[in-house]
Amino acid sequence: MNTAEIKKEITGLIDAANDLASLEEVRITALGKKGKITGLMKTLGGMEPDARKAAGQELNVLKTEISGLIETQGKMLKRQELDQRLENEKLDVTLSPRPEAQGKIHPISQTMEELITIFGDMGFSLAEGPDIEDDYHNFTALNFPPGHPAREMHDTFYLPDDPEETGEAAKKVLRTHTSSVQIRAMEHQKPPVKMICMGRTYRSDYDITHTPMFHQCEGLMIDKNTHMGHLKGCLMDFVRKYFEIDDLPVQFRPSFFPFTEPSAEMDIGCSRKDGGLKIGSGDSWLEILGCGMVHPNVIKNFGLDPDEYQGFAFGMGIERIAMLKYGIPDLRTFFEGDTRWLDHYGFDPLDRPNRAY
Ligand code: DAH
């Protein structure tokens, strides 16, 4: 029995095993039930006692040595296999997880968010009303009596009468302005009230500055001592914050709306040079919104006593102020659904209007 020879042979096989499966084969060849060393162990029984003792010791040493070598080689191969897997399954976590966001926020949504932020910080709450209005809320309650010529100023879309209602409530229109929400909001609130409302409005009109559907923002403040100074201060702060120009000049011109008295239109300063328009101090004015002190008849329709309560209201076109701030030349493009337009004028979904005030 030449254990040195056997050891050399098996050590060679162990060294040559380059994965765990072939190492296991070597183990079986050497130490398995029918393995070489196991086979030699079995021959011990037939030996003379002295020879058996010597050979037994030699074989045990060999068996221990070979087991040790297999274990060491196994550990090495396991580490090698793990290194290989780590290399193969490498993940570069510095790569962006998905393609750049493709969607854009529409300028109308962005502008509405900005309005909510600015007026919200001034303490105005947000009210809502229906797009399909009745004649009472859209006109009569706002001091447009039936047959009043001011109704003609709105190119109203009339809907068929609602058979389930009677009188003015049966006469349905697509709301021509968000002023109808003033009446709705006051039906379930008591002063002091400070609210804005935003939404779609409809008029039968179509050119570069008119679309049959557009958006308005309405504001209303009602309390016992609210006066024209509050109206001016509130709207002046608003335009300066919205256009981000601290010294933006404003002026109020007398105007007419049935639901306010006195009524005014507010202009902001601008300059017009070489066909361009720049908002800020300059030699020209730009009309931006309508406003006024709520008419006593409307206060009555709120269910309040006009000798006790007064307030101001304002209304503006959201597209108009978005066009002015973001340099969008044609109103009609807002609603064409052209993704190239949205790519250009839209806003990053992760941008949020600042709450800097
Ligand atoms: N509703 C008016 C319009 O659509 C805008 C407006 C003007 C609203 C004056 C108001 C206001 O609340 O006080 O032209």
Residues whose N, C-alpha, C, O or C-beta is under 5 A from the ligand:
A	BS01	DAH	T176 H177 S179 G219 F257 T260 G290 C291 G292 A313 F314 G315
